[in-house]
Amino acid sequence: MGYLLLAATPLGEPGDASPRLREALAKTSVVAAEDTRRVRALAKSLDVQISGQIISFYDQNEASRIEPLLADLEAGYDVLVVTDAGMPSISDPGYRLVAACVKQGIPVKCLPGPSAVTTALAVSGLPVDRFCFEGFAPRKQGPRRRWLAELVAEPRTCVFFESPRRLAETLVDAVQVLGPERRAAVCRELTKTHEEVLRGTLRELVAWAESNEVLGEITVVLDGGRPAVPEIETLVARVEELMDDGMGLRESCATAIGESGATLSRRDLYDAVVKARA
């Protein structure tokens, strides 16, 4: 039985290719590529001769390629999956084949390397101790605004991809839904000759996107939301509700603070409730 190898390819700079990628391109029996012309161009730039069979493997034909590739793997041939740039299966072809291999008990390996997601996070200047990845932003405004609404209180830094043609529209929607002062970074053409990273508020980034012709691959990094701090009157009212349901004052204070995420101490809330009742 062969094994499936997922290999990250350079985002733009061929020098980012690892020796292991060069070896895999040269020696693997089957190379399943998102774009066969691009993988040949990559191999040429790396001075590598691909000896195995090259087949196309992109979103529209991934499902139909799975059974033939499984047959190759079960026959003992190793299969290398590469996409145009970055890591296969991360908003690129590969996930369905990996799932099929796991189901069949076929070994799956990964050759790590460039990723637009982690590269954009690293250069964004935003907190990256916790983050989420949202793939591509929805194309149409209605679904896009509903998706943005889900990010209003998302505390983690968020990464998503966007088309350069829709970037300005998406940023305008983000201003409307998330507020003009939410911080973000727009990363364009990462590691390529015309790499550009714009950092600022959503208001500032909208102004840039609307006044410039945006081209190239776009990755957006969005700062996490900060939960609104409730007014102490709101917390006092919540304590009263809990007490009406039979909960004690101290426990009600602790519960109200826990529910809201407020930094107010239980002692201060306790005193505020007592004062309001006086």
C-alpha positions as CSV (number, residue, x, y, z in Angstrom):
1,M,0.0,0.0,0.0
2,G,1.2,3.5,-0.9
3,Y,0.7,6.7,1.1
4,L,-0.9,10.0,0.5
5,L,1.4,13.0,0.9
6,L,0.0,16.5,1.2
7,A,2.7,19.1,0.4
8,A,2.7,22.8,0.9
9,T,4.0,24.8,-2.1
10,P,5.4,28.4,-2.1
11,L,2.9,31.2,-2.0
12,G,5.0,33.2,-4.5
13,E,8.7,32.9,-3.7
14,P,10.1,29.7,-5.1
15,G,13.0,29.9,-2.7
16,D,10.5,29.0,0.1
17,A,10.3,25.4,-1.3
18,S,11.9,22.9,1.1
19,P,14.3,20.1,0.1
20,R,11.6,17.6,1.0
21,L,9.2,19.2,-1.6
22,R,11.9,19.0,-4.3
23,E,12.5,15.3,-3.4
24,A,8.7,14.6,-3.4
25,L,8.2,16.2,-6.8
26,A,11.1,14.2,-8.3
27,K,10.3,10.8,-6.8
28,T,6.5,10.4,-6.1
29,S,4.7,8.0,-8.4
30,V,1.6,10.2,-8.9
31,V,1.4,14.0,-8.6
32,A,-2.1,15.2,-8.2
33,A,-2.0,19.0,-8.9
34,E,-4.6,21.7,-8.8
35,D,-3.1,23.1,-11.9
36,T,-0.8,20.9,-14.0
37,R,0.9,23.8,-15.7
38,R,1.7,25.5,-12.5
39,V,3.3,22.4,-10.9
40,R,5.4,21.9,-14.0
41,A,6.5,25.6,-13.8
42,L,7.3,25.2,-10.1
43,A,9.4,22.1,-10.8
44,K,11.2,23.9,-13.6
45,S,12.0,26.9,-11.3
46,L,13.3,24.4,-8.7
47,D,15.4,22.5,-11.3
48,V,13.5,19.3,-10.6
49,Q,12.3,16.7,-13.1
50,I,8.9,15.2,-12.2
51,S,9.2,11.5,-13.0
52,G,5.8,10.4,-11.9
53,Q,2.4,10.7,-13.6
54,I,0.9,14.2,-13.3
55,I,-2.9,14.4,-13.1
56,S,-5.2,17.4,-12.6
57,F,-6.9,17.6,-9.1
58,Y,-9.0,20.7,-8.6
59,D,-12.4,21.5,-6.9
60,Q,-14.6,20.6,-9.9
61,N,-13.0,17.1,-10.5
62,E,-11.9,16.2,-7.0
63,A,-14.9,13.9,-6.3
64,S,-14.3,12.0,-9.6
65,R,-10.6,11.6,-8.9
66,I,-10.9,9.9,-5.5
67,E,-11.7,6.3,-6.6
68,P,-8.8,6.2,-9.2
69,L,-6.4,7.7,-6.7
70,L,-7.5,5.2,-4.0
71,A,-6.9,2.4,-6.4
72,D,-3.4,3.7,-7.1
73,L,-2.7,4.0,-3.4
74,E,-4.0,0.4,-2.7
75,A,-1.8,-0.8,-5.6
76,G,1.3,0.5,-3.8
77,Y,1.8,3.8,-5.5
78,D,2.5,6.9,-3.5
79,V,0.4,10.0,-4.3
80,L,1.5,13.6,-3.9
81,V,-1.1,16.3,-3.7
82,V,-0.1,19.9,-4.4
83,T,-2.2,23.0,-4.9
84,D,-1.3,26.3,-6.6
85,A,0.0,27.7,-3.4
86,G,0.0,26.9,0.3
87,M,-1.3,23.8,2.0
88,P,-3.8,21.4,0.3
89,S,-7.2,21.1,1.9
90,I,-7.1,24.6,3.4
91,S,-9.7,26.2,1.2
92,D,-8.1,24.1,-1.6
93,P,-8.6,20.6,-2.9
94,G,-7.6,17.7,-0.7
95,Y,-10.0,17.3,2.2
96,R,-12.3,14.7,0.5
97,L,-9.3,12.6,-0.6
98,V,-7.8,12.7,2.9
99,A,-11.2,11.7,4.4
100,A,-11.4,8.8,2.0
101,C,-7.9,7.6,2.8
102,V,-8.6,7.7,6.5
103,K,-11.7,5.7,6.0
104,Q,-9.8,3.1,3.9
105,G,-6.9,2.9,6.4
106,I,-4.4,4.4,3.9
107,P,-1.5,6.3,5.5
108,V,-1.7,10.1,5.1
109,K,1.4,12.2,5.6
110,C,2.0,16.0,5.4
111,L,5.0,17.9,4.2
112,P,4.6,21.3,6.1
113,G,5.5,24.6,4.6
114,P,4.1,27.9,3.4
115,S,0.5,28.9,4.5
116,A,-1.2,32.2,3.7
117,V,-3.2,31.9,6.9
118,T,-0.2,31.7,9.3
119,T,1.9,34.1,7.2
120,A,-0.8,36.8,7.3
121,L,-1.3,36.3,11.1
122,A,2.4,36.6,11.7
123,V,2.7,40.0,9.9
124,S,-0.7,41.4,10.9
125,G,0.4,43.0,14.1
126,L,-2.7,41.7,15.8
127,P,-3.0,39.2,18.7
128,V,-2.4,35.7,17.4
129,D,-2.4,33.6,20.6
130,R,-5.9,32.5,19.6
131,F,-7.4,32.7,16.1
132,C,-10.0,31.2,13.8
133,F,-10.0,30.7,10.0
134,E,-13.2,31.4,8.1
135,G,-12.2,30.4,4.5
136,F,-13.6,32.7,1.8
137,A,-16.1,35.5,2.8
138,P,-19.6,34.9,1.3
139,R,-20.0,36.4,-2.1
140,K,-23.4,38.0,-1.7
141,Q,-24.1,40.9,0.6
142,G,-26.9,39.3,2.6
143,P,-25.1,36.2,3.6
144,R,-21.9,38.2,4.0
145,R,-23.5,40.6,6.5
146,R,-25.0,37.6,8.5
147,W,-21.6,36.0,8.6
148,L,-20.0,39.3,9.8
149,A,-22.7,39.5,12.5
150,E,-21.4,36.2,13.9
151,L,-18.0,37.8,14.3
152,V,-19.2,40.8,16.3
153,A,-18.4,39.2,19.6
154,E,-15.8,36.6,18.4
155,P,-12.9,37.1,20.7
156,R,-10.3,35.4,18.6
157,T,-8.4,37.1,15.7
158,C,-10.1,35.9,12.5
159,V,-8.5,35.2,9.1
160,F,-10.3,34.9,5.8
161,F,-9.7,35.1,2.1
162,E,-11.4,37.5,-0.3
163,S,-11.3,38.3,-4.0
164,P,-9.7,41.6,-4.9
165,R,-12.8,42.5,-6.8
166,R,-15.0,42.2,-3.7
167,L,-12.6,43.4,-1.1
168,A,-13.9,47.0,-0.9
169,E,-17.6,45.8,-0.7
170,T,-16.7,43.4,2.1
171,L,-14.8,46.0,4.1
172,V,-17.7,48.4,3.7
173,D,-20.0,45.7,5.1
174,A,-17.5,45.1,7.9
175,V,-17.6,48.8,8.9
176,Q,-21.4,48.7,9.0
177,V,-21.6,45.4,11.0
178,L,-18.5,45.5,13.1
179,G,-17.9,49.2,13.5
180,P,-15.4,51.6,11.8
181,E,-12.7,51.3,14.6
182,R,-12.3,47.5,14.5
183,R,-8.7,46.9,13.6
184,A,-7.6,44.7,10.7
185,A,-4.8,44.0,8.2
186,V,-5.2,43.4,4.5
187,C,-2.3,41.2,3.1
188,R,-1.9,41.2,-0.6
189,E,0.4,39.0,-2.7
190,L,2.2,37.5,0.3
191,T,5.9,36.6,-0.4
192,K,5.6,37.8,-4.0
193,T,7.4,40.8,-5.7
194,H,4.5,43.2,-5.0
195,E,3.7,42.0,-1.4
196,E,1.8,44.6,0.5
197,V,0.4,44.6,4.0
198,L,-2.0,47.4,5.0
199,R,-2.8,47.8,8.7
200,G,-5.4,50.0,10.3
201,T,-9.0,50.4,11.3
202,L,-11.7,49.1,9.0
203,R,-12.6,52.8,8.2
204,E,-9.0,53.4,7.0
205,L,-8.8,50.2,5.0
206,V,-12.1,51.0,3.2
207,A,-10.6,54.3,2.2
208,W,-7.6,52.5,0.8
209,A,-9.5,49.8,-1.0
210,E,-11.9,52.3,-2.6
211,S,-9.2,54.6,-3.9
212,N,-6.9,51.9,-5.3
213,E,-7.1,49.2,-7.9
214,V,-6.7,46.1,-5.7
215,L,-5.0,43.1,-7.5
216,G,-3.6,39.8,-6.4
217,E,-4.3,37.2,-3.7
218,I,-5.9,38.7,-0.6
219,T,-5.9,37.5,3.0
220,V,-7.6,39.6,5.6
221,V,-6.8,39.4,9.3
222,L,-9.5,40.8,11.6
223,D,-9.0,41.7,15.3
224,G,-11.2,39.9,17.8
225,G,-14.3,41.5,19.2
226,R,-14.3,42.9,22.7
227,P,-17.5,42.2,24.6
228,A,-19.3,45.2,25.7
229,V,-19.0,46.1,29.4
230,P,-22.5,46.1,30.9
231,E,-23.6,49.1,32.9
232,I,-23.7,48.4,36.6
233,E,-27.5,49.1,36.5
234,T,-27.9,46.2,34.1
235,L,-26.0,43.9,36.5
236,V,-28.1,45.1,39.4
237,A,-31.3,44.4,37.5
238,R,-30.0,40.9,36.6
239,V,-29.3,40.2,40.3
240,E,-32.8,41.2,41.1
241,E,-34.2,38.8,38.5
242,L,-32.1,35.9,39.9
243,M,-33.2,36.7,43.5
244,D,-36.8,36.8,42.4
245,D,-36.2,33.2,41.2
246,G,-35.1,32.2,44.7
247,M,-31.3,32.6,44.4
248,G,-29.4,34.2,47.3
249,L,-27.8,37.7,47.0
250,R,-24.2,36.6,47.0
251,E,-24.8,33.8,44.6
252,S,-26.9,36.1,42.3
253,C,-24.0,38.6,42.2
254,A,-21.5,35.8,41.3
255,T,-23.9,34.5,38.6
256,A,-24.6,37.9,37.0
257,I,-20.8,38.7,36.8
258,G,-20.1,35.2,35.3
259,E,-22.8,35.6,32.7
260,S,-21.7,39.0,31.6
261,G,-17.9,38.6,31.7
262,A,-17.7,41.9,33.6
263,T,-14.6,42.6,35.5
264,L,-16.5,44.2,38.4
265,S,-15.9,42.5,41.7
266,R,-18.6,40.6,43.5
267,R,-18.2,42.9,46.5
268,D,-18.8,46.0,44.4
269,L,-21.9,44.5,42.8
270,Y,-23.2,43.4,46.2
271,D,-22.8,46.9,47.6
272,A,-24.5,48.4,44.5
273,V,-27.5,46.0,45.0
274,V,-27.8,46.9,48.7
275,K,-27.6,50.6,47.9
276,A,-30.3,50.3,45.2
277,R,-32.6,48.5,47.7
278,A,-32.1,51.1,50.4
